[in-house]
Amino acid sequence: MARAAVLGRLSWLVARLADIRDETATARTLILEVPGWPGHLPGQHIDVRLTAEDGYSTQRSYSIASAPAGSRLELTIQLLDDGEVSPYLAQVLSRGDPLELRGPVGGYFVWHPADPAPVLLIGGGSGVVPLMAMVRTRIASGSQAPMRLIYSTRSRDTLLYAAELERIAAGGSGLSVDVVYTRSAPPGTGGRTGRLDGDRLAALAGPQDAGVACFVCGPTGFVESIADLLTSRGMDPRQVRTERFGPSGGN
Amino acid sequence: MTDMWTDGNSLGGPLREVFCADLTAATGRCAGCGRTGQLAEGRAFDHAAGVVLRCPGCGQPLLRMVRGPGRTWLDLRGLEYIEIASPG
């Protein structure tokens, strides 16, 4: 898809839930079959619309988790305790059920696999989802762009994509993964916990690369703090693309 | 409730209801402070009847969007211009 494609007005599509993958006790991945899906770039999101029998309708945005793959699309849904939409998607929607969605949306928080520049991905909590789409697209596309993922999460119990990230971390080839545990670290990781602060970031991100493209996604506070750390290390703010999800973000 | 905002990214879908290009990646200049940036960098406040996108530099409204049954109102007074990539 070209950067400046004429897109046409966005219309709603009816997807069908093909399969489900449990990620953690409170998150699962929906594998959707979307007839008419035009394809996407990693980092883009979709809007989901739920309509009740009485006509009440509500929408949420979710980042796409998967690399482009024909009419298949994966969303990872984190259950929010006070959520209006996530309980339905995370607990009720069953194989074969329809789901109304539209997309892909967004041209800003997007990684183009043809771009050879090194990439630094920093995710907090379920902010890792669009970054995972970038990691998966790098692998699927055969891109040689150096890519580093730093993923901050509470504990092993909240870690999304655990097995896949372990395989990727062991695989080398210009793609590296570091998990930062903020509350409790599993055995074998040195037991270090705490927020991703300046020292930790400097140790993990290595020397500042002038040409690095940086993508930061997570809760608002996390994104603010990481973006400030990056720019205080001398990075041009224009190299840093951010995506926050606030109280209504639904991510 | 001053932190009830998300990125301009979140306006991607609603704006694509009326425009055939992605405006979140478009560049705009704030009429308040002159800051130039992509609309996705703005702060979207969406907890009222409509959505207000504010400049991340000075906080002034760049764009206001209100949707009603069968129509959309769009106020772009806060933007001096928008530069949109076009094909070819």
Interface residues (C-beta under 8 A of the other chain):
Chain A: A2 R3 A4 A5 V6 L7 G8 R9 L10 H45 D47 Q59 S61 R102 G103 V105 G106 G107 Y108 F109 V110 T220 R241 T242 E243 R244 F245 G246 P247 S248 G249
Chain B: D3 M4 W5 T6 D7 G8 N9 S10 G12 G13 R16 E17 V18 F19 C20 A21 D22 T24 A25 Q38 L39 A40 E41 D46 H47 A85 S86 P87
